[in-house]
Amino acid sequence: MLRILIKAFLGLLMRVLFRPRVEGMEHIPADGPVIVAGNHLTFIDSMFLSLVVKRQVYFIGKDEYVTGKGVKGRLMAWFFSNIGGMIPVDRDGGRGGVAALMTGKRVLEEGKVFGIYPEGTRSPDGRLYRGRTGVARLAMMTGAPVVPFAMVGTEKIQPTGAGMPHIARFTVRFGKPLSFARYEGMERDRYVLRSVADEVMSEIMRLSGQEYVDVYASKVKEAA
């Protein structure tokens, strides 16, 4: 109950300060498992998405998001531990990827909402990058629908390297649920996985209006 009240208060504060536009909220089912998959412009995307969606959204996050130091770190840790639905998982290496996938599968099997950023990391330059196939595996393993979403304008609120957020409007757009039931039992087929991931990214691109780059964002960051 306390979580609901705090989330309602923070949601009201967000609406007063940032006046978000929310489009397509009706596409998120009122109950049952659902994957919400979107672009990732800045750190606060997860915070705003958690406050916009009425149902609790669960994410996979880095350990430091819930073990932060200093005032900012403690505030982040408090939000993600109590409001944001962040599940800390060590994602480094192959085992980390499997752990994240299995955690998402468990969340969906419990009939909850699982949030994922198919790009795997924040965009380094505001463009939309190639999606990884984790979202496809989850959809095919669980049968959960995928609701694509786009965050528009959040990079103006929390630019890379900025401290305190800037006051600016942003938009969250949700698209119609995507079903991949036709691929049941084919989650080991890499061509099918690639096709499903690309379909999800195509919808995210349509919603966000971003320029698409067919390489992984992590590769661009490594080369920088």
C-alpha positions as CSV (number, residue, x, y, z in Angstrom):
1,M,0.0,0.0,0.0
2,L,2.8,2.4,0.9
3,R,4.5,1.7,-2.4
4,I,1.3,2.5,-4.3
5,L,0.9,5.8,-2.4
6,I,4.6,6.8,-3.0
7,K,4.3,5.9,-6.7
8,A,1.1,8.0,-7.0
9,F,2.9,11.0,-5.3
10,L,6.0,10.7,-7.5
11,G,3.8,10.3,-10.6
12,L,1.9,13.5,-9.7
13,L,5.2,15.3,-9.2
14,M,6.5,14.0,-12.6
15,R,3.3,15.2,-14.3
16,V,3.6,18.7,-12.7
17,L,7.3,19.2,-13.5
18,F,7.7,17.5,-16.8
19,R,4.1,17.4,-18.2
20,P,4.6,14.1,-20.1
21,R,2.5,13.1,-23.1
22,V,1.5,9.5,-22.9
23,E,0.1,7.8,-26.0
24,G,-1.3,4.3,-26.5
25,M,-1.5,3.3,-22.8
26,E,-4.5,1.2,-23.7
27,H,-2.2,-1.3,-25.5
28,I,-0.8,-2.5,-22.2
29,P,-3.0,-5.4,-20.9
30,A,-4.6,-4.9,-17.5
31,D,-3.3,-8.3,-16.4
32,G,-1.2,-11.2,-17.5
33,P,2.4,-11.4,-18.7
34,V,3.6,-8.7,-21.1
35,I,7.0,-7.6,-22.3
36,V,7.4,-3.8,-22.8
37,A,10.3,-3.2,-25.1
38,G,11.7,0.2,-26.1
39,N,14.5,2.5,-26.9
40,H,17.0,3.7,-24.3
41,L,18.1,7.4,-24.5
42,T,19.1,8.1,-20.9
43,F,19.3,6.8,-17.4
44,I,16.0,8.1,-16.3
45,D,14.0,6.2,-18.9
46,S,13.3,3.4,-16.5
47,M,12.3,5.7,-13.7
48,F,9.8,7.6,-15.9
49,L,8.4,4.4,-17.5
50,S,7.9,2.9,-14.0
51,L,5.8,6.0,-13.0
52,V,3.9,6.2,-16.3
53,V,2.7,2.6,-16.4
54,K,0.0,1.8,-13.9
55,R,1.2,-1.8,-13.4
56,Q,4.5,-2.6,-11.8
57,V,7.3,-2.9,-14.4
58,Y,10.2,-5.1,-13.6
59,F,13.6,-4.5,-15.1
60,I,17.0,-6.2,-15.1
61,G,19.6,-3.7,-13.8
62,K,23.2,-3.4,-12.8
63,D,24.2,-4.1,-9.2
64,E,25.3,-0.5,-8.7
65,Y,21.8,0.8,-9.3
66,V,20.8,-0.6,-5.9
67,T,24.1,-0.2,-4.1
68,G,24.9,3.4,-5.0
69,K,26.9,5.7,-2.7
70,G,26.4,9.3,-1.9
71,V,23.1,11.2,-2.0
72,K,22.3,10.5,-5.7
73,G,23.3,6.9,-5.3
74,R,21.2,6.3,-2.3
75,L,18.2,8.0,-4.0
76,M,18.6,5.8,-7.0
77,A,19.0,2.7,-4.8
78,W,15.8,3.6,-2.9
79,F,13.8,4.2,-6.0
80,F,14.8,1.1,-7.8
81,S,14.5,-1.1,-4.7
82,N,11.1,0.2,-3.6
83,I,9.3,1.7,-6.7
84,G,11.1,0.9,-9.9
85,G,11.0,-2.9,-9.9
86,M,14.7,-3.2,-10.6
87,I,16.1,-6.7,-10.3
88,P,19.9,-6.6,-9.9
89,V,21.7,-9.2,-12.0
90,D,25.4,-9.5,-12.9
91,R,25.1,-9.3,-16.7
92,D,28.8,-9.6,-17.5
93,G,29.8,-12.5,-19.7
94,G,27.8,-15.4,-21.0
95,R,26.5,-16.5,-17.7
96,G,25.2,-13.0,-17.0
97,G,23.2,-13.1,-20.2
98,V,21.6,-16.4,-19.2
99,A,20.8,-15.2,-15.7
100,A,19.1,-12.1,-17.1
101,L,17.1,-14.2,-19.5
102,M,16.0,-16.6,-16.9
103,T,15.0,-13.8,-14.5
104,G,12.9,-12.2,-17.2
105,K,11.3,-15.6,-17.9
106,R,10.4,-16.0,-14.2
107,V,8.9,-12.6,-14.0
108,L,6.7,-13.3,-17.0
109,E,5.6,-16.7,-15.8
110,E,4.4,-15.0,-12.7
111,G,2.1,-12.9,-14.9
112,K,3.9,-9.6,-14.5
113,V,5.2,-6.9,-16.7
114,F,8.9,-7.1,-17.8
115,G,10.6,-4.1,-19.3
116,I,13.6,-4.6,-21.7
117,Y,15.7,-2.4,-23.8
118,P,16.6,-4.6,-26.9
119,E,19.6,-2.4,-27.7
120,G,21.2,-3.6,-24.5
121,T,22.6,-0.2,-23.5
122,R,21.8,3.4,-23.8
123,S,22.2,5.0,-27.2
124,P,25.5,6.8,-27.5
125,D,24.2,9.5,-29.9
126,G,20.4,9.5,-29.9
127,R,20.0,7.1,-32.8
128,L,18.4,3.7,-32.6
129,Y,20.7,0.7,-32.8
130,R,20.4,-3.0,-33.7
131,G,18.4,-5.0,-31.2
132,R,19.7,-8.1,-29.5
133,T,17.7,-11.3,-29.6
134,G,16.9,-11.6,-25.8
135,V,13.5,-10.0,-26.4
136,A,12.8,-12.6,-29.0
137,R,13.8,-15.5,-26.8
138,L,11.6,-14.3,-24.0
139,A,8.6,-13.8,-26.2
140,M,8.9,-17.2,-27.7
141,M,9.7,-19.0,-24.5
142,T,6.8,-17.5,-22.6
143,G,4.2,-16.7,-25.2
144,A,4.0,-13.2,-23.7
145,P,3.0,-10.4,-26.1
146,V,5.5,-7.6,-26.8
147,V,4.3,-4.0,-26.4
148,P,6.8,-1.7,-28.2
149,F,7.4,1.7,-26.7
150,A,9.4,4.9,-27.4
151,M,10.8,7.5,-25.1
152,V,11.0,10.8,-26.9
153,G,12.8,13.8,-25.4
154,T,14.2,12.3,-22.2
155,E,17.7,12.9,-23.4
156,K,17.0,16.7,-22.9
157,I,16.1,16.1,-19.3
158,Q,19.1,14.0,-18.4
159,P,21.9,14.6,-21.0
160,T,24.9,12.3,-20.8
161,G,27.2,13.5,-18.0
162,A,24.6,15.9,-16.5
163,G,24.0,16.0,-12.8
164,M,20.6,17.2,-11.8
165,P,17.8,16.7,-14.4
166,H,16.6,19.6,-16.5
167,I,12.9,20.5,-16.7
168,A,11.6,19.6,-20.1
169,R,8.6,17.8,-21.6
170,F,8.9,14.2,-22.9
171,T,6.6,11.7,-24.6
172,V,6.1,8.0,-24.1
173,R,4.4,6.2,-27.0
174,F,3.1,2.6,-26.7
175,G,2.4,0.6,-29.8
176,K,0.0,-2.3,-30.4
177,P,1.0,-5.7,-28.8
178,L,3.0,-7.9,-31.1
179,S,2.4,-11.7,-30.9
180,F,4.9,-14.2,-32.0
181,A,2.9,-17.3,-31.2
182,R,3.5,-18.5,-34.8
183,Y,7.1,-19.2,-33.8
184,E,6.3,-21.4,-30.8
185,G,9.1,-23.9,-30.2
186,M,11.6,-22.1,-32.5
187,E,13.5,-20.1,-29.9
188,R,16.7,-21.9,-30.8
189,D,16.5,-20.9,-34.5
190,R,18.9,-17.9,-34.8
191,Y,17.3,-16.7,-38.1
192,V,13.8,-16.6,-36.4
193,L,15.3,-14.9,-33.4
194,R,16.9,-12.2,-35.6
195,S,13.6,-11.8,-37.5
196,V,11.6,-11.3,-34.4
197,A,14.1,-8.9,-32.8
198,D,14.1,-6.8,-36.1
199,E,10.3,-6.7,-36.1
200,V,10.3,-5.3,-32.6
201,M,13.0,-2.7,-33.4
202,S,11.1,-1.7,-36.6
203,E,8.1,-0.9,-34.4
204,I,10.2,1.0,-31.9
205,M,11.7,3.0,-34.8
206,R,8.3,3.9,-36.1
207,L,7.2,5.1,-32.7
208,S,10.3,7.1,-31.9
209,G,11.1,8.5,-35.3
210,Q,14.8,7.8,-34.6
211,E,17.4,7.1,-37.3
212,Y,18.2,3.4,-37.3
213,V,21.7,2.0,-37.4
214,D,22.2,-1.7,-38.1
215,V,25.1,-2.3,-35.7
216,Y,25.1,-2.9,-31.9
217,A,25.4,0.2,-29.8
218,S,27.9,-1.5,-27.6
219,K,30.3,-1.9,-30.5
220,V,30.1,1.9,-31.2
221,K,30.8,2.6,-27.6
222,E,33.8,0.3,-27.6
223,A,35.2,2.0,-30.7
224,A,34.8,5.5,-29.3
